[in-house]
């Protein structure tokens, strides 16, 4: 579980939750509108909330999770790096 207090860190531009047991991304995380890079490698995430579109990410790492479909990230116009490796995505 990601602690709710994290949204008080309003100046964060990079956050890494790599190699934990996270299975759900709390939508509150997307209130950190200065975030540019998020790392969720090696977790148990199955779904990406639609609220991710409110961020101006340049890097999103979701490799080695449990995603079975391509996340809806088409509105992330600034995205330069996307890692979806080693998931269970069947169709792009």
N, CA, C and O of each residue as an XYZ file, in Angstrom:
368
protein
N       0.852     -1.193      0.000
C       0.000      0.000      0.000
C       0.884      1.237      0.000
O       1.865      1.324      0.738
N       0.519      2.174     -0.831
C       1.235      3.449     -0.880
C       0.611      4.365      0.166
O      -0.605      4.553      0.176
N       1.429      4.934      1.044
C       0.865      5.775      2.108
C       0.188      7.027      1.553
O       0.725      7.674      0.654
N      -0.984      7.371      2.081
C      -1.715      8.541      1.583
C      -0.960      9.854      1.779
O      -1.227     10.830      1.078
N      -0.032      9.887      2.713
C       0.737     11.105      2.979
C       1.606     11.503      1.801
O       2.095     12.632      1.743
N       1.800     10.609      0.882
C       2.679     10.884     -0.257
C       2.181     12.079     -1.069
O       2.983     12.774     -1.693
N       0.879     12.326     -1.071
C       0.364     13.443     -1.861
C       0.734     14.799     -1.272
O       0.506     15.835     -1.896
N       1.299     14.792     -0.085
C       1.775     16.044      0.510
C       3.129     16.460     -0.061
O       3.579     17.584      0.166
N       3.769     15.578     -0.788
C       5.077     15.860     -1.390
C       4.866     16.477     -2.775
O       5.204     15.876     -3.795
N       4.318     17.649     -2.791
C       3.834     18.269     -4.019
C       4.922     18.668     -5.013
O       4.606     18.977     -6.162
N       6.183     18.671     -4.612
C       7.263     19.049     -5.529
C       7.988     17.860     -6.133
O       8.985     18.038     -6.833
N       7.509     16.653     -5.877
C       8.145     15.457     -6.443
C       8.090     15.485     -7.960
O       7.059     15.800     -8.554
N       9.226     15.148     -8.582
C       9.236     14.995    -10.036
C       9.522     13.538    -10.432
O       9.259     13.143    -11.567
N      10.057     12.745     -9.503
C      10.354     11.341     -9.761
C       9.994     10.531     -8.525
O      10.291     10.924     -7.397
N       9.349      9.399     -8.758
C       9.025      8.509     -7.653
C       9.191      7.066     -8.132
O       8.801      6.719     -9.247
N       9.768      6.243     -7.280
C       9.998      4.850     -7.626
C       9.416      3.942     -6.553
O       9.694      4.090     -5.363
N       8.606      3.005     -7.007
C       8.054      1.966     -6.139
C       8.538      0.596     -6.621
O       7.845     -0.409     -6.463
N       9.723      0.573     -7.203
C      10.248     -0.641     -7.811
C      10.401     -1.765     -6.799
O      10.844     -1.561     -5.669
N      10.016     -2.974     -7.248
C      10.225     -4.216     -6.510
C       9.545     -4.221     -5.145
O      10.183     -4.448     -4.117
N       8.259     -3.970     -5.155
C       7.428     -4.067     -3.961
C       6.304     -5.049     -4.256
O       6.391     -5.821     -5.211
N       5.284     -5.030     -3.474
C       4.136     -5.915     -3.673
C       2.887     -5.104     -4.011
O       1.772     -5.508     -3.680
N       3.073     -3.976     -4.661
C       1.962     -3.073     -4.957
C       1.071     -3.693     -6.025
O       1.544     -4.098     -7.087
N      -0.225     -3.763     -5.730
C      -1.159     -4.331     -6.701
C      -2.160     -3.313     -7.216
O      -2.933     -3.611     -8.127
N      -2.157     -2.123     -6.650
C      -3.108     -1.098     -7.060
C      -2.458      0.270     -6.934
O      -1.824      0.576     -5.923
N      -2.618      1.091     -7.964
C      -2.095      2.453     -7.917
C      -3.209      3.362     -7.418
O      -4.249      3.476     -8.067
N      -3.009      4.006     -6.281
C      -4.064      4.895     -5.770
C      -4.196      6.141     -6.648
O      -3.194      6.738     -7.043
N      -5.416      6.522     -6.945
C      -5.639      7.678     -7.813
C      -5.132      8.970     -7.190
O      -4.874      9.939     -7.903
N      -4.986      8.997     -5.887
C      -4.452     10.188     -5.216
C      -3.047     10.525     -5.703
O      -2.647     11.689     -5.701
N      -2.311      9.520     -6.114
C      -0.955      9.730     -6.617
C      -0.957     10.680     -7.815
O       0.009     11.414     -8.024
N      -2.012     10.671     -8.584
C      -2.082     11.490     -9.785
C      -2.386     12.958     -9.494
O      -2.493     13.770    -10.413
N      -2.522     13.286     -8.238
C      -2.654     14.697     -7.839
C      -1.288     15.379     -7.764
O      -1.203     16.602     -7.651
N      -0.227     14.586     -7.829
C       1.135     15.141     -7.814
C       1.472     15.596     -9.234
O       2.170     14.901     -9.972
N       0.975     16.750     -9.595
C       1.021     17.178    -10.991
C       2.398     17.601    -11.499
O       2.536     17.945    -12.673
N       3.422     17.584    -10.637
C       4.780     17.879    -11.099
C       5.561     16.613    -11.453
O       6.685     16.686    -11.950
N       4.958     15.461    -11.194
C       5.632     14.195    -11.483
C       5.943     14.078    -12.971
O       5.080     14.295    -13.822
N       7.192     13.731    -13.266
C       7.620     13.510    -14.642
C       7.965     12.049    -14.907
O       7.855     11.560    -16.032
N       8.386     11.362    -13.843
C       8.823      9.968    -13.998
C       8.242      9.121    -12.870
O       8.307      9.488    -11.697
N       7.670      7.969    -13.256
C       7.137      7.011    -12.280
C       7.692      5.634    -12.621
O       7.681      5.209    -13.776
N       8.175      4.952    -11.596
C       8.724      3.613    -11.757
C       7.920      2.638    -10.899
O       7.946      2.713     -9.671
N       7.203      1.720    -11.559
C       6.465      0.658    -10.877
C       6.963     -0.722    -11.317
O       6.202     -1.689    -11.291
N       8.234     -0.821    -11.722
C       8.783     -2.114    -12.132
C       8.680     -3.145    -11.004
O       8.758     -2.792     -9.827
N       8.508     -4.409    -11.365
C       8.508     -5.540    -10.418
C       7.451     -5.397     -9.329
O       7.774     -5.422     -8.141
N       6.204     -5.248     -9.724
C       5.106     -5.207     -8.767
C       4.013     -6.161     -9.216
O       4.279     -7.084     -9.986
N       2.797     -5.956     -8.753
C       1.676     -6.837     -9.085
C       0.483     -6.038     -9.608
O      -0.671     -6.382     -9.353
N       0.777     -4.983    -10.331
C      -0.254     -4.082    -10.827
C      -0.999     -4.722    -11.999
O      -0.389     -5.236    -12.937
N      -2.337     -4.679    -11.921
C      -3.185     -5.264    -12.966
C      -3.869     -4.211    -13.813
O      -4.306     -4.497    -14.927
N      -3.968     -2.989    -13.296
C      -4.751     -1.957    -13.972
C      -4.115     -0.581    -13.737
O      -3.605     -0.296    -12.654
N      -4.157      0.257    -14.766
C      -3.681      1.636    -14.659
C      -4.904      2.545    -14.645
O      -5.666      2.560    -15.611
N      -5.106      3.301    -13.573
C      -6.274      4.191    -13.513
C      -6.262      5.235    -14.628
O      -5.199      5.711    -15.026
N      -7.423      5.583    -15.120
C      -7.547      6.582    -16.177
C      -7.014      7.945    -15.751
O      -6.647      8.758    -16.599
N      -6.968      8.198    -14.473
C      -6.492      9.488    -13.957
C      -5.035      9.753    -14.282
O      -4.563     10.877    -14.110
N      -4.319      8.756    -14.745
C      -2.917      8.962    -15.122
C      -2.791     10.038    -16.201
O      -1.747     10.677    -16.331
N      -3.848     10.232    -16.962
C      -3.824     11.223    -18.044
C      -3.637     12.649    -17.538
O      -3.319     13.539    -18.327
N      -3.823     12.884    -16.258
C      -3.677     14.229    -15.704
C      -2.220     14.596    -15.428
O      -1.927     15.735    -15.065
N      -1.321     13.655    -15.594
C       0.101     13.925    -15.379
C       0.785     14.258    -16.700
O       0.290     13.925    -17.777
N       1.918     14.913    -16.594
C       2.727     15.247    -17.772
C       3.985     14.385    -17.778
O       5.101     14.898    -17.862
N       3.797     13.095    -17.689
C       4.923     12.171    -17.578
C       5.778     12.153    -18.826
O       5.286     12.251    -19.950
N       7.095     12.025    -18.591
C       8.010     11.772    -19.699
C       8.532     10.333    -19.628
O       9.083      9.820    -20.602
N       8.355      9.692    -18.479
C       8.835      8.310    -18.311
C       7.862      7.535    -17.431
O       7.490      7.991    -16.350
N       7.452      6.358    -17.906
C       6.542      5.500    -17.162
C       7.039      4.064    -17.273
O       7.081      3.493    -18.363
N       7.412      3.495    -16.148
C       7.938      2.130    -16.122
C       6.950      1.219    -15.407
O       6.715      1.344    -14.205
N       6.375      0.295    -16.182
C       5.383     -0.651    -15.665
C       5.765     -2.090    -15.976
O       4.921     -2.984    -15.913
N       7.015     -2.319    -16.309
C       7.465     -3.663    -16.638
C       7.386     -4.607    -15.456
O       7.481     -4.194    -14.301
N       7.211     -5.880    -15.766
C       7.177     -6.969    -14.793
C       6.073     -6.728    -13.759
O       6.316     -6.632    -12.556
N       4.861     -6.635    -14.282
C       3.657     -6.532    -13.475
C       2.661     -7.562    -13.977
O       3.053     -8.551    -14.596
N       1.386     -7.345    -13.721
C       0.350     -8.294    -14.124
C      -0.655     -7.662    -15.084
O      -1.817     -8.067    -15.129
N      -0.211     -6.680    -15.842
C      -1.098     -6.040    -16.810
C      -1.475     -7.025    -17.901
O      -0.612     -7.714    -18.446
N      -2.772     -7.096    -18.225
C      -3.189     -7.986    -19.302
C      -3.746     -7.229    -20.504
O      -4.133     -7.831    -21.506
N      -3.780     -5.910    -20.392
C      -4.204     -5.100    -21.529
C      -3.373     -3.824    -21.568
O      -2.824     -3.385    -20.557
N      -3.296     -3.250    -22.742
C      -2.522     -2.034    -22.921
C      -3.199     -0.902    -22.166
O      -4.388     -0.656    -22.369
N      -2.473     -0.211    -21.305
C      -3.101      0.867    -20.529
C      -3.484      2.046    -21.419
O      -2.831      2.315    -22.427
N      -4.542      2.739    -21.037
C      -5.004      3.899    -21.786
C      -4.119      5.096    -21.439
O      -4.381      5.829    -20.486
N      -3.075      5.273    -22.229
C      -2.108      6.346    -21.967
C      -1.981      7.284    -23.159
O      -1.003      8.024    -23.268
N      -2.950      7.258    -24.040
C      -2.858      8.051    -25.267
C      -2.803      9.551    -25.018
O      -2.363     10.302    -25.888
N      -3.241      9.999    -23.850
C      -3.221     11.434    -23.555
C      -1.903     11.889    -22.920
O      -1.743     13.068    -22.607
N      -0.979     10.979    -22.734
C       0.334     11.341    -22.178
C       1.238     11.826    -23.308
O       2.171     11.132    -23.711
N       0.957     12.999    -23.802
C       1.634     13.544    -24.979
C       3.121     13.809    -24.785
O       3.867     13.848    -25.764
N       3.565     13.989    -23.556
C       4.968     14.289    -23.283
C       5.812     13.022    -23.071
O       7.032     13.105    -22.932
N       5.167     11.870    -23.046
C       5.846     10.610    -22.736
C       6.952     10.311    -23.739
O       6.732     10.317    -24.951
N       8.145     10.048    -23.213
C       9.305      9.736    -24.045
C       9.783      8.299    -23.836
O      10.390      7.708    -24.729
N       9.512      7.745    -22.669
C       9.934      6.370    -22.386
C       8.802      5.617    -21.711
O       8.243      6.075    -20.714
N       8.468      4.457    -22.263
C       7.419      3.596    -21.731
C       7.948      2.174    -21.674
O       8.399      1.636    -22.685
N       7.895      1.565    -20.497
C       8.334      0.187    -20.323
C       7.146     -0.642    -19.864
O       6.638     -0.453    -18.759
N       6.705     -1.560    -20.714
C       5.620     -2.486    -20.393
C       6.105     -3.931    -20.490
O       5.292     -4.848    -20.603
N       7.403     -4.140    -20.448
C       7.965     -5.477    -20.652
C       7.521     -6.458    -19.573
O       7.242     -6.086    -18.433
N       7.467     -7.711    -19.971
C       7.174     -8.833    -19.083
C       5.862     -8.662    -18.300
O       5.812     -8.837    -17.083
N       4.823     -8.320    -19.035
C       3.459     -8.350    -18.525
C       2.732     -9.440    -19.293
O       3.365    -10.257    -19.963
N       1.425     -9.459    -19.202
C       0.643    -10.473    -19.909
C      -0.284     -9.808    -20.933
O      -1.430    -10.225    -21.106
N       0.221     -8.774    -21.605
C      -0.563     -8.031    -22.573
C      -0.720     -8.869    -23.851
O       0.261     -9.332    -24.434
N      -1.950     -9.044    -24.258
C      -2.252     -9.903    -25.409
C      -2.436     -9.098    -26.703
O      -2.147     -9.598    -27.789
N      -2.913     -7.862    -26.589
C      -3.260     -7.082    -27.761
C      -2.851     -5.637    -27.558
O      -3.080     -5.058    -26.496
N      -2.242     -5.058    -28.587
C      -1.847     -3.644    -28.525
C      -2.724     -2.866    -29.496
O      -2.579     -1.650    -29.620
